[in-house]
Amino acid sequence: MANLSLLLVDDEKPLLALLRKYLERMGHTVDVCETGMAAIEKCRQSPCPFQLVVLDLKLPDIPGAEVLKALLEGAPALRVLISSGTPFSKEAVPLAHRPRVGSLLKPYMPKELLDAIQTLVRGGASAASV
């Protein structure tokens, strides 16, 4: 897989640090943030500097579903991998955006995250969907 520019969004600092270190070792450029508003701001640039966002749905400031909607609408090429402790259904995502969304149920191993990222970037229909 080519070097990707990734944004990890989660309020669990130890998890962010672990995943960032792992993904950087795999050759990716990784940025992190702990709130939904920070994620939206980082992706607001035109064009969005990230190819993929790994997004937790339970954030301290705004619901992850709102962040997901803002990211998908604001950056047409961006893919979003939902990383959550509760199952996520793509049925809540508009049909046109569904190919750009995948999900991975926490807890998972870093290698599972890498596999889900690869599947979503390649356009896999069920990027580790749960």
BELQUIMO-V89139 format. One record per pair of residues at least 12 apart in sequence whose ideal C-beta (glycine too) atoms are under 7 Angstrom apart, sorted by the first residue. I is the first residue (numbers start at 1). J is the second residue. If there is no record, write none. Layout:
i/j
I/J
I/J
This chain:
i/j
1/118
1/121
3/27
3/28
3/29
4/28
4/51
4/52
4/121
5/29
5/49
5/50
5/51
6/23
6/28
6/29
6/30
6/50
6/52
6/54
7/31
7/33
7/39
7/42
7/50
7/53
8/20
8/30
8/32
8/54
9/33
9/39
9/53
9/54
9/55
9/56
10/34
10/56
10/83
11/34
11/56
11/59
11/60
16/32
19/110
19/113
20/32
22/110
26/114
35/59
35/60
35/61
36/59
36/61
36/62
36/64
36/66
36/67
37/61
37/62
39/53
39/55
39/67
39/71
40/67
40/70
40/71
43/71
43/74
43/75
43/78
44/74
48/75
48/78
50/78
51/79
51/121
52/79
52/81
52/117
52/120
52/121
53/71
53/78
53/80
54/81
54/83
55/67
55/68
55/80
55/81
55/82
55/83
56/83
56/84
57/82
57/84
57/88
65/92
68/80
72/97
72/100
78/100
79/100
79/120
79/121
80/100
80/101
81/102
81/103
81/104
81/116
81/117
81/120
81/127
82/101
82/103
83/104
83/106
84/103
84/105
84/106
85/106
87/105
87/130
88/103
88/130
90/129
99/123
102/116
102/119
102/120
102/127
102/128
102/129
103/128
103/129
103/130
104/116
104/128
105/130
116/128
